[in-house]
Each structure stands twice: as structure tokens, then as C-alpha cells.
Amino acid sequence: MLNDLLRYCEAERDWALETILALASLESPTGDKAAVDRCGGELAKRLREIGGVVNRLEQPSAGDHLRAEFGAGAGQVLLVGHFDTVWPVGQIERMPLDLRDGCLFGPGVFDMKGGIAIGMLAVRALKRLNALPGRVVMLWTSDEERGSSSSRQVIEQEALRSHAVFVLEPSLPGGAVKTARKGCGEFLLKVQGVAAHAGVEPDQGASAVHELAAQIIDLQRLRKLVQGASLNVGVISGGTRPNMVAEEASATVDVRVDTAEEANQIETLLRQRIVTVPGTRLEVAGAFNRPPLERTDAVIKLYGRAREIAFRLGHDLGEGHTGGGSDGNFTAALGIPTLDGLGAVGAGAHALHEHIEVADLPWRAALLAALMSETQTEDCEL
């Protein structure tokens, strides 16, 4: 059946390409509900055209999420991805959709409207060959690029009904899939000091800026205490005038970890911090908003199956780890076997050279189709 899947996907490559062009032409920056919903409307129409039972999960402020169901039966596999992008409306005028040298360039094609088309082509192939096993659910969300705050619960609920989750985020270089992702957290360090005249009575003050500077320098020590963790102070603010001892200062810290244990360690160490400048107070707020996707036995087994299928298709499917998070972090943390990075091959996510390799679309779709089929059969249960 694998060769039949590949032949069908190769014959329908232009359909997949046209789908990507249609979705990418409708810019969908996270947070712009009107724009995201326009793109979602086009996607919903196309999902119905290929036989999906589509539910629009309405949201008050974020774009509406889409759930599409294909087939029936007790077993369910879940395809996860998002159609929001980091690019603002109007970006397409500065980096227009451009097909050249075997690549499609443009905002959102790699991250991750190409992956959506791959998922749709895979389901089309299975349906055409009357090989759709059990039930396939697609969940396309609208807020992944800003933390999935409105979609996380929906994703987790759907994952708990599934025995495997395939995430159509873009691949790593060379087409490798992602068998591990760091967990992501954001914390705010807020220092309260005592204002005073910097020239007349500086000793009557307690500088929030000086305390914050000491805290920032000391944060690097945590990287040595917790192996695998990374901390980046990306935003700082403090003080109002150069001739005043600063009364307030704050810093926003991005934290990445490899394991749930590291997340607990880092959060504990952050909340136990003590001040060094007398008279100042430190408050720490924030949390981890994505648990890590750890390279568990279940993930390794799912990857092994995908690699074997890819080999039969004539490709060496590598694996890798990335510091960025995805919605696969949520599903993997629930213990559901999850394989990420099954989407388009290309480069330039969030960059001006964003593009996909058009020639790779058919085999990626055939790989996904076969993977869905094999993980649905009883003798291949994870």
C-alpha cells in the first residue's frame, strides 16, 4: 500500500501546493481575530471538501479553532497544528509568495501552513485507497504562536481520546522529526526599592535597579545548578530619572528546560531568591506555560516506526531536539505517544527567507498516511 500512497501523493502534489498558496495568501497573525478567522474560514471550507466533519470552536478574542473528523471507529489518531503566524498583516507585500528553484517562499508557508496541507493530503490519500483506519481527527488552532492559552484545554482533551498524536510543525534541517522539545516558562522579577535624591541623600534610598542588576547576574548561576536549563533576560525596565535612586525595576525572564524535574527545580530556585540590597523587596511571578516534550520510550518507538516507513520510501528520517515549544509539548506531557516535526521540509521559520521544499511534499504526506494507518492496527499498538 505504501507505493500506492506515494503515487497518489505525487499525483496530487499540485493540489497540496495550491492549498498552501490559498492559506498563505490569507495572512493570519496571532491576535488579529478577523484576519485569523478569514484564514480559518478558507481552511474549514477545504476540510469539508475532502470529506471532513468540521466544527468551528468559537473564541471570544482569539481566532476560532477548527476540529475536523474523518472516518469512524474506536481508535483515534490526532493531527495537531496551527494556522496562526508571527507575521503581521501586510507582510506578504514585503515578502510575496514566490515559487522559484523548487521552493515556495512566503510568510507562514513553513510555519506551518505547509504542514496543514501535508496532513490534508495524507488523509485524502487514505480515503482514496479506502484505507482510512479508525478515526482521524485534525485540530488546527489559532493561537500557538502566543502560547496556546485558548487552545491548550481543547488539545489536551482531544489527545486523551487518542492513542497517538502527530504534530505537523515544520521539520528540522534535512527533514528530521522532533523527538524532544524544551519546556517553556516566563517569569517576571519585580523589585521594589526606596526612592531618594541621588545627590543629596542617596543613603536614604534603596535602588531597585541595583538589586535587579545583581539578580540578573546571579541568574546565570542557575544554569550551572540545573543542567539543561537556559535563562534569557529579554526585557528590563527601571527607574524614572538619572538623579533619583530607582524605586522600581523589573525583568522578564524566558526559561527553557529539558525535563519536568528541571522545571520544578528552576521554579523553586526562582521563588526562593533573596535580595542583596538592603531595603529592597523582590517578587517573582510567572510559570511554565509549556511542559517539555521528553524523549520517552513511547516517543522513541513512534519515531522508530516512522523511520522504517521513511526508509521504505527511500529517505533516511533523522531525529533531533529543539529549544522551541509546540502544542506537542502538551500532548506528550499527558503520556500520549507524540511525534513532532512531521510537516514541511524547508527553513526560515519567523525569518524573511521562510520557504518550503516543494518536491518533499508528496513523500512527507505518504509517510504520515502510512504512519497513521500502521499505528491504528491492533498489532502495532504503542
C-alpha positions in Angstrom: 0.0 0.0 0.0 2.9 2.4 0.7 3.8 2.7 -3.0 0.2 3.4 -3.8 0.1 6.1 -1.2 3.2 7.7 -2.6 2.0 7.6 -6.2 -1.3 9.3 -5.2 0.5 12.0 -3.2 2.9 12.6 -6.1 0.0 12.9 -8.5 -1.7 15.4 -6.1 1.3 17.5 -5.3 -0.1 20.5 -7.2 -3.3 20.2 -5.1 -1.2 20.4 -1.9 0.8 23.4 -3.3 -2.4 25.2 -4.3 -3.8 24.6 -0.8 -0.7 26.2 0.8 -0.9 29.1 -1.6 -4.5 29.7 -0.7 -3.9 29.6 3.0 -0.7 31.6 2.9 -2.4 34.3 0.9 -4.8 34.9 3.8 -2.5 36.4 6.4 -3.3 35.2 9.9 -1.2 36.9 12.7 -2.0 35.7 16.1 -4.3 38.0 18.0 -5.9 39.5 14.9 -9.2 37.7 15.2 -10.7 39.0 12.0 -7.7 38.0 9.9 -7.2 34.6 11.6 -10.9 33.8 11.1 -10.7 34.7 7.4 -7.9 32.1 7.0 -9.8 29.7 9.2 -12.9 30.0 7.1 -10.9 29.1 4.0 -9.4 26.1 5.8 -12.8 24.9 7.0 -14.2 25.0 3.5 -11.3 22.9 2.2 -11.6 20.4 5.1 -15.2 19.9 4.2 -14.3 19.5 0.5 -12.2 16.5 1.4 -14.9 14.9 3.5 -14.2 16.2 7.0 -16.9 16.8 9.6 -15.8 20.3 10.7 -16.6 22.0 13.9 -15.6 25.6 14.4 -14.7 26.1 18.1 -15.6 29.8 18.6 -13.4 32.0 20.7 -14.3 35.5 22.1 -11.0 37.2 21.3 -8.6 34.7 19.7 -9.3 33.2 16.3 -11.7 30.3 16.2 -10.1 26.8 16.3 -11.1 24.1 13.9 -11.8 20.4 14.6 -12.2 18.1 11.6 -13.1 14.4 11.9 -12.6 11.7 9.3 -13.8 8.1 9.5 -15.2 6.2 12.4 -14.4 3.6 14.9 -13.0 3.1 18.4 -9.4 4.1 17.7 -8.4 7.7 17.1 -5.2 9.4 15.9 -4.8 13.1 16.3 -3.2 15.5 13.9 -2.2 18.8 15.5 -1.1 22.1 14.2 -1.9 25.8 13.9 -2.8 28.3 11.2 -1.8 31.5 13.0 1.6 33.0 12.2 4.0 35.5 13.6 3.8 37.8 10.6 1.6 41.0 10.6 -1.0 41.8 8.0 0.9 43.4 5.1 4.0 41.2 5.4 3.0 39.4 2.2 3.6 42.7 0.3 7.2 42.8 1.6 7.9 39.0 1.1 5.4 37.9 -1.6 4.6 34.3 -2.2 7.2 33.2 -4.7 7.8 29.8 -6.4 11.4 29.5 -7.6 14.2 27.0 -7.7 11.9 24.2 -6.3 10.9 26.2 -3.3 7.9 28.2 -2.2 8.8 31.4 -0.3 6.4 33.4 1.8 5.1 34.2 5.2 3.7 31.2 7.0 4.4 28.6 4.4 7.0 26.7 6.6 5.5 27.5 10.0 3.1 26.0 9.3 0.6 26.1 6.5 2.7 23.6 4.6 2.2 21.1 7.4 -1.6 21.6 7.3 -1.6 20.8 3.5 0.5 17.7 4.2 -2.0 16.5 6.8 -4.9 17.0 4.4 -3.1 15.3 1.5 -2.3 12.3 3.8 -6.0 11.9 4.7 -7.1 12.3 1.1 -4.7 9.5 0.1 -6.0 7.1 2.7 -9.6 7.9 1.7 -8.9 7.4 -2.0 -7.4 4.0 -1.3 -10.2 3.1 1.1 -7.5 2.6 3.7 -8.6 5.2 6.3 -8.3 3.3 9.6 -10.4 4.1 12.6 -11.0 7.8 13.2 -8.6 10.6 12.3 -9.1 14.0 14.0 -7.4 17.2 12.9 -7.2 20.0 15.3 -6.0 23.3 13.8 -5.6 26.1 16.3 -5.3 29.9 16.1 -3.0 30.9 19.0 0.0 28.6 19.1 2.5 31.5 18.4 1.4 33.2 21.6 1.4 30.2 24.0 -1.9 28.4 23.1 -3.8 29.9 26.0 -7.2 29.4 24.5 -6.5 26.1 22.8 -4.5 24.1 25.3 -7.5 22.6 27.1 -9.0 21.6 23.7 -5.8 20.0 22.6 -5.3 18.1 25.8 -8.9 16.8 25.8 -8.6 15.5 22.3 -5.2 14.0 23.0 -6.7 11.9 25.8 -9.1 10.3 23.4 -6.2 9.4 21.0 -3.6 6.7 21.1 -1.1 8.7 19.1 -0.5 12.4 18.2 1.2 13.6 15.1 2.3 17.3 15.1 2.6 18.9 11.7 5.1 21.6 12.8 7.9 22.0 10.3 10.8 19.6 10.2 14.3 20.1 11.4 17.0 20.7 8.8 17.1 17.8 6.3 13.6 16.7 7.2 14.4 15.3 10.6 11.5 15.0 13.1 11.5 16.3 16.6 11.6 13.7 19.4 12.3 16.2 22.2 11.4 19.8 22.8 12.3 22.1 25.8 9.6 23.2 28.1 9.0 26.9 28.2 8.3 29.3 31.0 8.2 33.1 31.5 8.8 34.8 34.8 8.7 38.4 36.0 11.2 39.6 38.6 9.8 42.8 40.1 11.9 44.8 42.6 10.5 47.4 45.0 13.0 49.9 46.3 13.0 53.3 48.1 13.2 56.5 46.1 15.7 59.2 47.2 17.7 62.1 45.7 20.8 60.6 44.1 23.0 63.6 45.1 21.5 64.9 48.4 20.7 61.8 50.3 21.5 58.7 48.3 21.9 56.6 51.5 18.2 57.2 52.3 17.2 55.3 49.3 17.4 51.6 48.2 18.0 51.2 44.5 15.6 48.7 42.8 17.9 48.9 39.7 21.0 47.9 41.6 19.1 45.0 43.1 17.7 43.9 39.8 21.2 44.0 38.2 22.5 41.8 41.0 19.6 39.4 40.4 20.2 39.2 36.6 23.9 38.5 37.1 23.1 35.8 39.6 20.6 34.1 37.3 23.4 32.7 35.3 24.4 30.6 38.3 21.1 28.7 37.9 22.2 27.4 34.6 25.1 25.6 36.3 22.9 24.3 39.1 20.3 22.9 36.7 21.8 21.1 33.8 19.9 21.5 30.5 18.2 24.8 31.6 18.6 28.1 29.8 17.6 31.5 31.0 17.3 34.7 29.0 16.6 38.1 30.4 14.9 39.6 27.4 13.2 42.7 28.8 14.2 45.0 31.6 12.9 48.3 32.9 13.6 50.5 35.9 13.9 54.0 37.3 12.5 57.2 36.0 15.3 59.8 36.2 19.1 59.6 36.4 19.2 61.8 39.6 16.8 59.5 41.5 17.5 56.3 43.3 15.2 53.9 41.5 12.1 52.9 43.3 11.0 50.2 40.9 12.6 47.8 38.4 11.6 44.6 36.7 12.9 42.0 34.3 11.2 39.4 32.2 13.0 36.0 32.0 12.4 33.3 29.4 13.3 29.9 30.8 13.7 26.6 28.9 14.2 23.1 30.4 14.6 19.6 29.1 12.6 17.8 31.7 9.7 18.3 34.1 12.1 17.7 37.0 14.3 20.6 35.8 11.2 22.8 35.5 10.3 22.2 39.2 13.9 22.8 40.2 14.2 26.1 38.3 10.8 27.4 39.6 11.7 26.6 43.2 15.1 28.4 42.9 13.5 31.4 41.3 10.9 31.8 44.0 13.4 31.3 46.8 15.7 34.1 45.7 16.8 36.7 48.4 17.7 40.3 48.0 21.2 41.7 48.3 20.5 45.4 48.5 19.1 46.4 52.0 15.7 48.0 51.9 14.5 46.4 48.6 11.9 43.7 48.1 11.7 41.1 45.3 8.6 39.5 43.9 8.7 36.6 41.4 5.6 35.9 39.3 5.1 33.6 36.3 5.0 29.9 35.5 5.9 27.3 32.9 3.3 27.5 30.1 4.6 24.5 28.1 5.9 21.3 29.7 8.8 19.7 28.0 8.3 17.1 25.3 10.7 14.4 26.6 12.3 11.7 24.5 10.4 8.8 26.2 10.3 5.2 25.2 6.9 5.8 23.6 8.2 8.7 21.5 11.3 6.6 20.5 9.0 3.7 19.5 6.8 6.0 17.4 9.9 7.6 15.8 11.3 4.1 15.0 8.1 3.2 13.1 8.3 6.5 11.2 11.9 6.0 10.3 11.2 2.5 9.0 8.4 3.8 6.8 10.6 6.6 5.5 13.3 4.1 4.7 10.8 2.2 2.5 10.1 5.5 0.8 13.7 6.0 0.1 14.5 8.5 2.8 16.7 8.5 5.9 14.5 10.1 8.6 16.6 11.7 11.3 15.6 13.0 14.7 16.5 15.9 16.8 15.9 18.2 19.8 14.8 21.8 19.7 14.5 24.6 22.2 11.3 25.9 20.8 7.9 24.6 22.1 4.8 23.4 20.3 1.4 22.0 21.1 3.1 18.6 21.0 4.6 19.5 24.4 1.1 19.4 25.9 0.1 16.0 24.4 3.5 14.3 25.3 3.3 15.5 28.9 0.0 13.6 29.2 1.8 10.4 28.3 0.3 10.2 24.8 2.8 9.0 22.2 3.7 12.1 20.2 5.9 12.7 17.2 6.6 16.3 16.2 8.1 17.9 13.1 6.2 15.8 10.5 5.3 18.9 8.5 7.1 20.6 5.6 10.8 20.4 4.8 12.3 23.9 4.4 13.8 26.7 6.5 13.4 30.2 7.8 10.6 30.0 10.3 9.9 33.5 11.6 12.5 34.8 9.1 12.5 36.7 5.8 13.8 33.7 3.9 10.9 31.4 5.1 10.3 28.7 2.5 9.5 25.0 1.9 10.9 22.4 -0.5 8.0 21.6 -2.9 9.5 18.3 -4.0 9.3 16.9 -0.5 5.5 17.4 -0.1 4.5 14.0 -1.5 6.7 11.7 0.5 6.0 13.6 3.7 2.3 13.1 3.1 2.8 9.4 2.2 4.9 9.0 5.4 2.2 10.5 7.5 -0.6 8.5 5.9 1.3 5.2 6.4 2.2 6.2 10.0 -1.5 6.8 10.8 -2.5 3.5 9.2 0.1 1.4 11.0 -0.5 3.0 14.4 -4.2 2.2 14.2 -3.8 -1.5 13.7 -4.0 -3.7 16.8 -0.7 -5.5 16.2 1.1 -2.2 16.1 -0.3 -0.6 19.3 2.1 1.6 21.2 
